[in-house]
Amino acid sequence: MKKIKIVIADDQLLTREGLRTILDLEDDLEVIGAAKNGEEACELVESLQPDLVLLDIQMPVMDGISALKRIKQSHPNLFVLILTTFIEIDYIVEGLANGASGYMLKDMDADKMIAAIHDTIAGQFILPAAVAAKLAARMSMLTEEYEYMQKSNLNRIKLTKREEELAQLIIKGLNNREVADTLHIAEGTARNYISNLYSKLEVIDRGQAIVRLQTLL
Protein backbone atom coordinates (compact mmCIF):
# COMPACT_ATOMS: atom_id res chain seq x y z
CA MET A 1 0.00 0.00 0.00
CA LYS A 2 1.39 3.37 -1.06
CA LYS A 3 1.30 5.78 1.85
CA ILE A 4 0.25 9.43 1.55
CA LYS A 5 3.24 11.45 2.76
CA ILE A 6 2.26 14.49 4.81
CA VAL A 7 4.04 17.56 6.17
CA ILE A 8 2.36 19.47 9.03
CA ALA A 9 3.11 23.16 9.61
CA ASP A 10 1.78 24.73 12.82
CA ASP A 11 3.44 26.93 15.43
CA GLN A 12 1.74 25.07 18.31
CA LEU A 13 3.64 21.97 19.41
CA LEU A 14 0.51 20.31 20.84
CA THR A 15 -1.32 20.77 17.55
CA ARG A 16 1.57 19.39 15.50
CA GLU A 17 2.03 16.34 17.68
CA GLY A 18 -1.69 15.78 18.10
CA LEU A 19 -2.20 15.73 14.34
CA ARG A 20 0.83 13.49 13.87
CA THR A 21 -0.59 10.99 16.37
CA ILE A 22 -4.02 10.94 14.71
CA LEU A 23 -2.71 10.63 11.16
CA ASP A 24 0.02 8.08 11.84
CA LEU A 25 -2.61 5.69 13.20
CA GLU A 26 -3.91 5.32 9.64
CA ASP A 27 -2.27 2.59 7.57
CA ASP A 28 -2.06 4.72 4.42
CA LEU A 29 -1.02 8.05 6.02
CA GLU A 30 2.46 9.00 7.16
CA VAL A 31 3.58 12.30 8.66
CA ILE A 32 7.14 12.68 7.34
CA GLY A 33 7.85 16.14 8.72
CA ALA A 34 6.59 18.88 11.03
CA ALA A 35 7.36 22.60 10.85
CA LYS A 36 6.73 25.37 13.35
CA ASN A 37 6.60 28.18 10.78
CA GLY A 38 6.07 28.80 7.08
CA GLU A 39 9.76 29.01 6.24
CA GLU A 40 10.42 25.59 7.75
CA ALA A 41 7.42 24.23 5.86
CA CYS A 42 8.91 25.40 2.55
CA GLU A 43 12.25 23.82 3.43
CA LEU A 44 10.61 20.50 4.35
CA VAL A 45 8.65 20.47 1.11
CA GLU A 46 11.89 20.84 -0.84
CA SER A 47 13.77 18.17 1.09
CA LEU A 48 11.04 15.60 1.75
CA GLN A 49 8.77 15.91 -1.33
CA PRO A 50 5.45 15.20 0.44
CA ASP A 51 2.14 14.46 -1.24
CA LEU A 52 0.22 16.90 0.93
CA VAL A 53 0.91 19.79 3.30
CA LEU A 54 -1.33 20.81 6.21
CA LEU A 55 -0.53 24.49 6.55
CA ASP A 56 -1.55 26.73 9.44
CA ILE A 57 -2.28 30.38 8.59
CA GLN A 58 -0.94 32.38 11.53
CA MET A 59 2.68 31.42 12.18
CA PRO A 60 5.85 33.36 13.06
CA VAL A 61 8.74 34.02 10.63
CA MET A 62 6.53 33.29 7.62
CA ASP A 63 2.73 33.02 7.69
CA GLY A 64 0.76 30.28 5.98
CA ILE A 65 -0.43 32.33 3.01
CA SER A 66 3.14 33.42 2.17
CA ALA A 67 4.32 29.82 2.50
CA LEU A 68 1.44 28.65 0.30
CA LYS A 69 2.47 31.07 -2.46
CA ARG A 70 6.08 29.89 -2.35
CA ILE A 71 5.17 26.21 -2.24
CA LYS A 72 2.71 26.41 -5.14
CA GLN A 73 5.19 28.40 -7.20
CA SER A 74 7.78 25.64 -7.06
CA HIS A 75 5.39 22.68 -6.68
CA PRO A 76 2.15 23.62 -8.48
CA ASN A 77 0.72 20.09 -8.28
CA LEU A 78 1.31 19.63 -4.56
CA PHE A 79 -1.84 19.43 -2.46
CA VAL A 80 -2.05 22.05 0.30
CA LEU A 81 -4.83 22.17 2.86
CA ILE A 82 -5.12 25.31 4.96
CA LEU A 83 -5.28 24.21 8.58
CA THR A 84 -6.93 26.81 10.76
CA THR A 85 -9.24 27.85 13.56
CA PHE A 86 -9.78 31.21 11.86
CA ILE A 87 -12.73 31.49 9.51
CA GLU A 88 -11.76 34.97 8.30
CA ILE A 89 -13.10 35.66 4.82
CA ASP A 90 -9.89 37.39 3.68
CA TYR A 91 -7.88 34.28 4.57
CA ILE A 92 -10.39 32.10 2.74
CA VAL A 93 -10.30 34.15 -0.45
CA GLU A 94 -6.51 34.61 -0.42
CA GLY A 95 -5.92 30.92 0.19
CA LEU A 96 -8.20 29.88 -2.65
CA ALA A 97 -6.71 32.49 -4.98
CA ASN A 98 -3.23 31.11 -4.36
CA GLY A 99 -3.94 27.48 -5.06
CA ALA A 100 -5.00 25.87 -1.77
CA SER A 101 -6.88 22.61 -2.19
CA GLY A 102 -9.30 23.66 0.52
CA TYR A 103 -9.63 24.22 4.25
CA MET A 104 -9.51 21.93 7.23
CA LEU A 105 -10.62 23.24 10.62
CA LYS A 106 -8.47 22.22 13.58
CA ASP A 107 -11.51 21.23 15.62
CA MET A 108 -12.79 18.76 13.00
CA ASP A 109 -13.47 15.20 14.12
CA ALA A 110 -10.57 12.87 13.42
CA ASP A 111 -12.66 10.80 11.00
CA LYS A 112 -13.66 13.89 9.01
CA MET A 113 -10.07 15.09 8.98
CA ILE A 114 -8.83 11.77 7.59
CA ALA A 115 -11.65 11.73 5.03
CA ALA A 116 -10.75 15.28 3.98
CA ILE A 117 -7.16 14.23 3.33
CA HIS A 118 -8.23 11.25 1.23
CA ASP A 119 -10.70 13.40 -0.71
CA THR A 120 -8.01 16.02 -1.35
CA ILE A 121 -5.59 13.43 -2.75
CA ALA A 122 -8.46 12.17 -4.94
CA GLY A 123 -8.72 15.66 -6.42
CA GLN A 124 -11.71 16.97 -4.51
CA PHE A 125 -11.93 20.47 -3.15
CA ILE A 126 -12.39 20.65 0.63
CA LEU A 127 -14.65 23.37 1.99
CA PRO A 128 -16.20 22.77 5.42
CA ALA A 129 -19.75 24.07 5.88
CA ALA A 130 -18.66 26.93 8.15
CA VAL A 131 -16.10 28.12 5.59
CA ALA A 132 -18.53 27.69 2.69
CA ALA A 133 -21.11 29.81 4.53
CA LYS A 134 -18.58 32.63 4.98
CA LEU A 135 -17.62 32.45 1.31
CA ALA A 136 -21.25 32.44 0.18
CA ALA A 137 -21.95 35.50 2.33
CA ARG A 138 -19.02 37.35 0.74
CA MET A 139 -20.16 36.39 -2.77
CA SER A 140 -23.67 37.61 -1.98
CA MET A 141 -22.29 40.92 -0.71
CA LEU A 142 -20.12 41.36 -3.80
CA THR A 143 -23.11 40.63 -6.03
CA GLU A 144 -25.18 43.26 -4.23
CA GLU A 145 -22.35 45.79 -4.52
CA TYR A 146 -21.99 45.09 -8.24
CA GLU A 147 -25.73 45.47 -8.85
CA TYR A 148 -25.75 48.72 -6.88
CA MET A 149 -22.85 50.08 -8.93
CA GLN A 150 -24.53 49.07 -12.16
CA LYS A 151 -27.75 50.79 -11.08
CA SER A 152 -25.82 53.89 -10.00
CA ASN A 153 -24.06 54.02 -13.37
CA LEU A 154 -27.36 53.75 -15.18
CA ASN A 155 -28.89 56.49 -13.04
CA ARG A 156 -26.10 58.82 -14.13
CA ILE A 157 -26.95 58.31 -17.82
CA LYS A 158 -29.21 61.06 -19.16
CA LEU A 159 -30.70 60.61 -22.62
CA THR A 160 -31.45 63.47 -24.97
CA LYS A 161 -34.91 63.72 -26.52
CA ARG A 162 -33.60 62.22 -29.77
CA GLU A 163 -31.91 59.38 -27.85
CA GLU A 164 -35.15 58.66 -26.00
CA GLU A 165 -36.94 58.39 -29.34
CA LEU A 166 -34.25 56.03 -30.59
CA ALA A 167 -34.45 54.02 -27.38
CA GLN A 168 -38.19 53.48 -27.69
CA LEU A 169 -37.79 52.24 -31.26
CA ILE A 170 -34.90 49.93 -30.37
CA ILE A 171 -36.91 48.41 -27.52
CA LYS A 172 -39.75 47.79 -29.98
CA GLY A 173 -37.35 45.79 -32.10
CA LEU A 174 -37.05 48.08 -35.13
CA ASN A 175 -33.96 47.64 -37.30
CA ASN A 176 -31.82 50.51 -38.61
CA ARG A 177 -33.88 51.01 -41.79
CA GLU A 178 -37.15 51.02 -39.84
CA VAL A 179 -35.70 53.48 -37.30
CA ALA A 180 -34.59 55.76 -40.16
CA ASP A 181 -38.01 55.63 -41.83
CA THR A 182 -39.84 56.32 -38.57
CA LEU A 183 -37.64 59.33 -37.73
CA HIS A 184 -37.53 60.52 -41.38
CA ILE A 185 -33.74 60.47 -41.52
CA ALA A 186 -31.16 58.68 -43.68
CA GLU A 187 -30.26 55.14 -42.71
CA GLY A 188 -26.59 56.14 -42.29
CA THR A 189 -27.63 58.91 -39.89
CA ALA A 190 -29.77 56.48 -37.90
CA ARG A 191 -26.83 54.07 -37.75
CA ASN A 192 -24.58 56.83 -36.36
CA TYR A 193 -27.18 57.84 -33.77
CA ILE A 194 -27.55 54.23 -32.64
CA SER A 195 -23.77 53.74 -32.47
CA ASN A 196 -23.42 56.84 -30.32
CA LEU A 197 -26.22 55.60 -28.06
CA TYR A 198 -24.44 52.25 -27.63
CA SER A 199 -21.28 54.09 -26.58
CA LYS A 200 -23.21 56.15 -24.06
CA LEU A 201 -24.80 53.01 -22.61
CA GLU A 202 -21.44 51.16 -22.67
CA VAL A 203 -22.89 48.25 -24.64
CA ILE A 204 -21.77 46.55 -27.84
CA ASP A 205 -24.97 45.18 -29.37
CA ARG A 206 -28.72 45.62 -29.57
CA GLY A 207 -29.50 42.91 -27.03
CA GLN A 208 -27.38 44.57 -24.34
CA ALA A 209 -28.82 47.97 -25.29
CA ILE A 210 -32.39 46.75 -24.84
CA VAL A 211 -31.62 45.34 -21.38
CA ARG A 212 -30.09 48.64 -20.23
CA LEU A 213 -32.73 50.82 -21.83
CA GLN A 214 -35.53 48.88 -20.16
CA THR A 215 -33.87 49.76 -16.84
CA LEU A 216 -33.43 53.39 -17.80
CA LEU A 217 -36.83 54.20 -19.32
N, C-alpha and C positions, 0 to 999 in steps of 0.2 A: 504494500500500500504506500503510495506516494504521499508524504506528509506536506501540509501547507506550512511553509516557513513564515514566521511572524516576528516583526520587530515592534516593541511597545515603546512609546515615548510619552512620559508623564513625569512632572517634577515631584510628585508625591510618591515616596518609597512604598507606602502601604498599597497605593493603587497599582503600582507596577508589579509588586510581588503578588498581590491578590489576583490580578489578571493572569499572571504567569501560572499560578497554581490552578486556576479554573481551566485555562486553555490546555495546559500540559496533561490534564486528565483525559483529554480526548485522544483517541488512537491516531487520528489523522491530522492533528494540530501540534505544532512545535514552536515554542517561543525561542528563537535563536539569539535574541539580543534585546537589551532594555536600555533606554536612554533617559536622562533626566532633563534634557532640553533639546530644542530644535536642531542645534548645531551637531550634537552627538547623534541625533537621529539620522541626519544627512550622512555623517561619517559611517554609521553602521550599515546604511543602505548600500553605500559604495563597497564596503568590505565584505558584507555578508550576503548580498543579493537576495533579499527575502521575496516572498510572493505577495505579502501584504504588510502594510504598516498601520498600526493604531496610533493616531497622532493627536495628542492633547492640544488645545488651542493656547491657553495661557501658560507659558513657560518662560523661565529666565533665559538670558543670553540670546536666544532666538525663539520667537513665538511659533505656534503651529502653522499659521497661515504662511509665514515667510519660509518655513521649512517645506511646506507643501509645494510652494512655487519652485523651490530649488530642486526638490525631488522629482517633480513632474517634468521639469525641463530636461533633466538628464535621463530619467526613466519614465517616459510618457505612458508606458503600458503597465506600470506598477500600480497595484490597487492600494488606495489610501482611504481609510475610514477616519473621519474626524471623531475623536473621542472626547466627550465634553459633558459638563453639567450645565453649561451656559446655552440657553436657547435664545441667543441674541440674533435678531434678524440680519444684522450686518455681517456677523460671522457666517451665518448660513449662506447668504448670497455670495460672499467673497470665497468661501470654500468651494461652492459649486462652480463658480466662475473660473476657478483655478484648477479644476480637474479632480476634485475629491469624488470618491465613489459613493459617498453618502455619509450619514451621521450615525453614531452609536452613543447612546446616553450611558453614562457611567453607572446609573442606578438600574439599568436593564436587568431582568432576570438572566441567570447564567444560560439557560436553555435558549432564550431569545438572542443572546449575544453570540452564542455558537452558531445558531441558525443564520444570523446576519452575516457572519464571516463566510459560511458556506455559500450563501446566496450571492455575496459580493464576488467571490472567486468564480461563480457560475455566470457572472456578467450582469447580475441584477443591481439596480440602484436602491440603496438603503435610505429610507426616509421615515423615521418613527413618526407616529401620529402627532405628537406634540410639536415636532419640527415642521411637519407638513402643514399643520394649522397656522403656525407663524408665517410660513411662506405664502400660504393662500391669502392670509390677511394682508400681507404686503402687496401681493399681486392685485388684490381688490382695490387697495388704496391707490396704487399706480394707475389702474384703469380709470378710477374716478377722477384722478388728477388730469389724466390725458383728455377725458371727455370734457372736463371743465375748461381746459385750455382750448380745445377745439371750439367749444361753444363761445368762449370769450373772443377767439379770433374771428368767428363768424359775426359776432355782434359788432365788431369794429368795421366790418365791410358795409359801406353805404353805396347803394346803386343809384345811378342817375335815372332820370325818367326813361330815357331811351333803353338803358340796360334793363330796367324793369319790364319794359315791353318785350325785349328780347327774351328775358327770363321766362315770362309767361308762355311765349311761343315754344321755347325749348322744352318746357315742362309738358306742353301738350303733345310733343313728339314731332313737331314740324322740322323738315330738313332745311338745308340752306336755301334752296330755291323757293320753298314755300314761305320761309321767313322773309326773303327778299320781296316776293309778290305781295305778302300781307302788309309789309311796311312801305311798299312802293319805292324800293331802292334796288340798285344793281346787285346781282348775286355776289360779285367780288366785294362790294361794300359790306354786305351782310356777313360774308365770311370774315372780314377784318373785324367787324364789331364783335362777332362771336369769339374770335381768337383773343381779343382784348379782354372780353368778359372771363374767359377761361383763366387768363393770367391773373386777373383780379381775384378770382375765386381760388387760385392755386390748385387747379385741376388740369388734367391732360386730355380728357375725353368727355363726350356728352353724358355718359352714364354717371360719372363722378359729379358733373355739373348739376345734373338733375337732383341728385341726393343733397347737395349743398344748398341749392336754390329752394328746395322744399323746406329746408330748415330756416332759410332766410326770409322767405315770403309769407 
